[in-house]
């Protein structure tokens, strides 16, 4: 008999992350005056030099996140579920403003969805 916990463990170990599409996420990044000022080309260059971390490492200092998956937009939840079923999630993007100041730029639904499945999401960090 297969148990739900075993299925979740298998899902956790099989999740792969793809690098964010920084050009496509420009619209989200453009909400920040710092990125708006530098323009799309510089944003992409800066973002390419980012690094990955786990949500658990920055959760206590991360702003602009809503982890209530059920309350999020239906089309975004459906896209997440499709990606999750395929086992490939595009990395959410966070900007690091200072030593302990992080803000979510893109990927709230991805983070909330992974947390819903008890997965500690991997996140792409862009340092300013």
DAWO-V662080 format. One line per field, one symbol per residue. ss: DSSP state (~ for helix, > for strand, _ for the rest). psi: psi as a letter, one per 40 degrees, with the letter a starting at -180 (. if undefined). burial: b if it has 16 or more other C-alpha atoms within 10 Angstrom, else e. A space follows every 50 residues. Layout:
ss=???
psi=???
burial=???
This chain:
ss=___~~~~~~~~~~~_>>>_______~~~~___~~~~~~~~~~~~~~~~__ >>>>~~~~~~~>>_____~~~__~~~~~~~~~~~~~_>>>_>>>>>>>__ >>>>>>_~~~~~~~~~_____>>>>>>_
psi=hhidddddddddeehiiiiigdddeddddeehddddddidddddddddea iiiidddedeehifhhegddeihdddddddddddddehhhhihihhdadf hihhdifdddddddddefhhihihhhh.
burial=eeeeeeeeeebbeebeeeebebeebbebbbeeeebeeeebeebbebbbeb eeeebeebeeebeebebebeeeeeeebeebbeebeeeebbbbbbbbeeee ebbbbbbbbbbbbbbeeebebbbbbbbe
